[in-house]
Amino acid sequence: MIRPNWDEYFIKIAFLVAERSTCKRHHVSSIIVKDKRILSTGYNGAASGIKDCLELGCLRDQNNIKSGEKHEICRAIHAEQNTIIQAGLHGVNISGGTLFCTHDTCILCAKMIVNAKIKRVVCSGNYPSKDSQELFKEAGVVFEKISEPNLNIFKLD
C-alpha cells in the first residue's frame, strides 16, 4: 500500500460521503478543504425534509432526460450546492478553499463555486459539458481532474 497524497486522500473521502446520496442515477459528493482541514461536505439529494428519489423514483428517468440537461427537472440538489449551503448554514468561511468532487461540475455549480471564492476544484468523474471548465479558467479557479482513487480501505491488523 502506497500512502495517498493529499488530493487522493480527500477525493477518497468524497467518494465515501457520496454513499449518503439519495439519487438513483449518480452518487455524487463534494467536500471543501482549506489548510488540509475538511470544512464542509455535501452529497446530491432532495431538499431537507422532502421525499427523495429512493422513495418516489427518479423524475429524470421517468421523463427520459439525459445527464447534463434540464437540471430543473430533478428532486436533487447537487452535491457542490449542498456543500456550499452547509458551510453557509454553519458559518464556515470557505473562501480560498479547494472543492473535491467525485464528478466534474455542471455550469450551475461552477457559478456557485466561483461566487463562493473557491480557488481550486479537483474532480474525478466526467460530465457531458465542459462549460464549467471554461468558466473556471476565466474566473481564475484552478481545475484539476484526477483518476478515481482505489476505493478499498487499507488497514493494518
N, C-alpha and C positions, 0 to 999 in steps of 0.2 A: 504494500500500500504506500503510495506516494502522498505525502501531506499536501492537501489542496492549497492553492494560493488564495488570496482574499476574494477575488472575483468568483472563483469556483466555489468557495465556501458559502458566499452569500447567495449565489444563484441556486445552489443546492437547497439552502434554507427556503428560498422562494418556492421551489418545487414541493417541499413539504407543506407549506402554507396552502398551496393550491388544492390539497386534499379536502379543504373545507368548502370548496366551490359547490354551488347548487345548480350549475349549468350542465345540461345534458350533452352539449356539443364539445365544449372545451373547458378543461380545468386550468384556469389562469390565475396567477397571483403576482403580486409585486411587493417589494419591501424597499423602504428608503433608509439609507445608511449614511452616516456622517461620522468621520473620525473613527471608523471601524466599530461603530455602535448602531444597532438597529433602532430607528426612531419610530417607524410605523410599518404596519403590514396591512394587506388587504387582498381580497380574492373576489372573483366575479360571482354575483348572486343577486337575488331580488332585494329590494329595499327592506330595511329592518321592519319586521312585523307583517310583511306581505307574503302571501303564499308564493312559493318558488316553482321552478320548472320540474323539480323532482316530484312535487305533489300534483302539479297541474299539467305537465307536459310542456314541450317547447313550442312557442308561438312561431319561431322562425322555421322549424321543421314542418310544422303544420301548414305554413304558407310557402314552402319551398324557396326560402330566401337564402341566397348564397352568403358565405362568410365575407365580411367586409362591406356588405350592402345593407341599407335601410336599418341603421343602428337603433332607430326609434321604435322599431317593432321587436321588442325584446323586454322581458321582465328584469333582466340583469343589469346591474351597474358594473361597469368594467373594473377590473382589479386596480388599475392605476388610479381611477377616480376614487374608489373606496380607500385606498392608501392615503391619498391626499386629504380626503374628508376626515378620516380617523385622526390624522395629525392635527387638523384644524379643531376637531371636537375636543381634543385633549391639550390644546395649546402648545403643540410641539413645533418649533421652528425648523422647517425642512429646507430652507433656503441654503443653497450651496451643497446640498446632498447629492448622493448618487441613487438612482432608482434602478433596482434589479427586477427584471420581469421575465417570467417563463416564456413569454411570447413577444414578438415585435409589437409595437404600439400602433393603434389606429390614429388618424389625424385628430379626432376629438380629444383623445387622451394626450396627444402630443401638445396640443394647445394649452391644456391644463398644466402639463409638466413645465412648459416654458413660462407660464404665468406664475407658477409656484417657485420659480427661480432655481429649479433643479439644474445642476451643472453638468451632469453626466447620466446617460442611460445605458445600461448593459442588459441585453436580452439574449434569449436562446432560440426560441421558435420563430417561425415565419408568419408573415401576414401578407395577404394578396396585394396590398397597395404599398408603395414606397413614399407616399406623400409625407408621412411623419419624418422620415429621414431628411427630406429636403427642408422641412420646417426647422428641424433641429440644427441643420447646417447654417441656415440663415440666422437663427437666433443665437448661435454660438454654443449650443449644447453638444457636448461630445457624445457620439453614438457609437457603441461597440456591440458587435454580435459575437458571442462565444458559443462553443459547442455545448450541447446538453451534457451535464455532468453525469458521472457514474452515480446512479441513484441508490445504490446499495449503501447501507450503513456499515462501516468498518469499525469493529471494536475488538479490543484485546480481552481475553478471558481473565 
